[in-house]
Amino acid sequence: DAGVTQSPTHLIKTRGQQVTLRCSPKSGHDTVSWYQQALGQGPQFIFQYYEEEERQRGNFPDRFSGHQFPNYSSELNVNALLLGDSALYLCASSSGRAGRDQPQHFGDGTRLSIL
Amino acid sequence: GESVGLHLPTLSVQEGDNSIINCAYSNSASDYFIWYKQESGKGPQFIIDIRSNMDKRQGQRVTVLLNKTVKHLSLQIAATQPGDSAVYFCAETYNQGGKLIFGQGTELSVKP
């Protein structure tokens, strides 16, 4: 039973570039959430996707966008990269159909470094 | 407010001792809580969860206690092992499986 998988594991970009990160949810899960984790801090919620729609969004600018595909996998896109976007980007999946209060399960993240 | 904080609290325990990690959560409307363990270079790993209609829940070697009156959550780890060394985060949510708000995190160090 595969858990949440993310790719790539590491990425180096320069300011102003654009990046796409990918996530495959745990088998049986239909909801995907994205988080940004700066060094030494807890994860911060970016947005959540369910049924291919953005269901909820945190306090991140429009440069951060996403998509969910019919197979429940998801992408996070960040445009016009800034130095402050350097962080670990985490994907978490859960089951919306299993009812409320289902735990989110995390992948190991993509480490994004902006030069 | 939401999780901010640049310096992680640390807890150092001897192997075999019990550990207690505390967390103050922010929103009195939060009704579901989760503890995660994060090892270096990995994502947060689910440990145990608790709903707001409970005040205690036990798992294998772990117990979570919830005190809604003072908005406090604790994680107890029995017979702590070196493999328990990690950063532990509590997380809360108030909108049925949506956004998780993470606490500051506590770094647990287990001495053999």
Interface residues (C-beta under 8 A of the other chain):
Chain A: V4 T31 S33 Y35 G40 Q41 G42 P43 Q44 F45 Q48 R55 Q56 G58 L90 A92 S94 G96 R100 D101 Q102 P103 Q104 H105 F106 G107 D108 G109
Chain B: E2 S3 V4 G5 L6 H7 L8 D31 Y32 I34 Y36 G41 K42 G43 P44 Q45 F46 D49 R51 F89 A91 N95 Q96 G97 G98 K99 L100 I101 F102 G103 Q104 G105
